[in-house]
Amino acid sequence: MDSYPQYDAADPREELLYFLRERGIPFLEEGDGVRFSLCQGAFQWETVCRFAPRAVLIYGVYPFLAFDRAGALEAANAANSQLQQGSLFLSGERPVVRVSAMLTDLYAAQETIASALAYSASAVCHFWEKMRACADSK
């Protein structure tokens, strides 16, 4: 019986680091991940990436705390009903958007990372005002 061909698997950490270096995005390597800032218009936030087998896990971390926890959970629930990829959740009082870049094809890894980061940035910005309103409620 023939076996399936073995494809080279993309190394998630190496692919992300290459992506960031090629675009001149400053980053900080941590033990189990990478941290960098992104901005779009007037919005600026921290992005933290962790790694799983064949995946980059992208966390867009809002720069404010959601003191109105009930309002933030309601806003996150509404956001999750709209998001096609990933989710919006609270880590303690901090709102976070999580998106995954599944690196199933070595040759498309850079494109997949770019697409996932763009989706993450779009989601962070799209829900910014709703999450910010929960921060201003203290």
C-alpha positions in Angstrom: 0.0 0.0 0.0 1.4 3.4 -0.9 1.9 5.9 1.8 1.1 9.6 1.6 4.0 11.8 0.7 5.8 13.5 3.6 5.6 17.3 3.4 8.0 19.6 5.1 6.2 21.1 8.1 6.5 24.8 8.8 8.1 25.7 12.1 5.6 28.3 13.6 8.2 30.2 15.6 10.7 30.5 12.7 8.0 31.5 10.3 6.7 34.2 12.5 10.2 35.6 13.3 11.0 35.6 9.6 7.7 37.5 8.9 8.4 40.1 11.6 12.1 40.6 10.5 11.2 40.9 6.8 8.7 43.7 7.6 10.9 45.5 10.1 8.5 45.0 13.0 10.4 45.2 16.3 9.6 42.3 18.7 10.7 40.8 21.9 11.2 37.0 22.2 10.0 35.4 25.4 10.5 31.9 26.6 7.4 30.5 25.0 6.4 33.3 22.6 6.9 36.6 20.9 5.5 40.1 21.8 5.2 43.2 19.6 3.0 46.2 19.2 0.6 46.9 16.3 -1.3 50.0 15.5 -4.0 51.0 13.1 -5.2 54.6 12.9 -5.4 55.9 16.5 -5.5 52.5 18.0 -2.3 50.8 19.4 -2.2 47.5 21.2 0.1 44.7 22.1 0.2 41.4 20.2 1.4 38.2 21.9 2.1 35.1 19.9 2.5 31.6 21.3 3.1 28.4 19.3 1.4 25.1 18.9 2.3 22.3 16.5 1.8 23.8 13.0 0.1 26.9 14.4 0.7 30.4 15.6 -1.7 31.5 18.3 -2.2 35.3 18.0 -3.5 37.3 21.0 -4.4 40.9 20.4 -4.4 42.5 23.9 -6.3 45.7 24.5 -4.4 48.4 26.4 -7.1 48.9 29.0 -9.0 47.0 31.6 -12.7 46.3 31.3 -14.0 47.3 34.8 -17.6 46.7 33.8 -17.2 42.9 33.7 -20.8 42.2 32.9 -20.8 44.7 30.1 -17.5 43.3 28.7 -18.8 39.8 28.8 -21.9 40.8 27.0 -19.8 42.7 24.4 -17.5 39.7 24.0 -20.5 37.4 23.5 -21.9 39.7 20.8 -18.4 39.9 19.2 -18.1 36.1 19.2 -21.4 35.7 17.3 -19.9 37.9 14.6 -16.3 36.6 14.4 -15.7 34.0 11.7 -12.3 33.1 13.1 -11.1 33.2 16.7 -12.7 34.7 19.7 -12.9 37.7 22.1 -12.6 37.0 25.8 -11.5 38.5 29.1 -8.2 37.5 30.6 -8.8 38.8 34.1 -10.2 42.3 33.3 -8.2 42.6 30.1 -10.0 42.1 26.7 -8.2 39.9 24.3 -8.8 38.8 20.7 -7.5 35.3 19.9 -6.9 34.2 16.3 -4.9 31.1 15.1 -2.7 30.8 12.0 -2.8 27.2 11.0 0.4 26.4 9.1 -0.6 23.4 7.1 1.4 24.2 4.1 5.1 25.2 4.3 4.9 27.2 1.1 1.9 29.3 2.2 3.1 29.9 5.8 4.0 33.5 5.3 0.7 34.3 3.6 -1.2 32.5 6.3 0.5 34.5 9.1 -0.1 37.7 7.3 -3.8 36.9 6.8 -4.2 35.9 10.5 -2.5 39.0 11.8 -4.6 41.2 9.5 -7.8 39.5 10.7 -6.7 39.9 14.3 -5.9 43.6 13.8 -9.3 44.1 12.1 -11.1 42.4 14.9 -9.3 44.4 17.6 -10.2 47.7 15.9 -13.7 46.7 15.0 -14.6 46.0 18.7 -12.4 48.7 20.2 -15.1 51.2 21.1 -17.4 48.6 22.6 -14.7 47.2 24.8 -13.4 50.7 25.6 -16.9 51.6 26.9 -16.6 48.8 29.4 -13.3 50.2 30.6 -14.7 53.7 31.1 -17.5 52.4 33.3 -15.6 52.4 36.6 
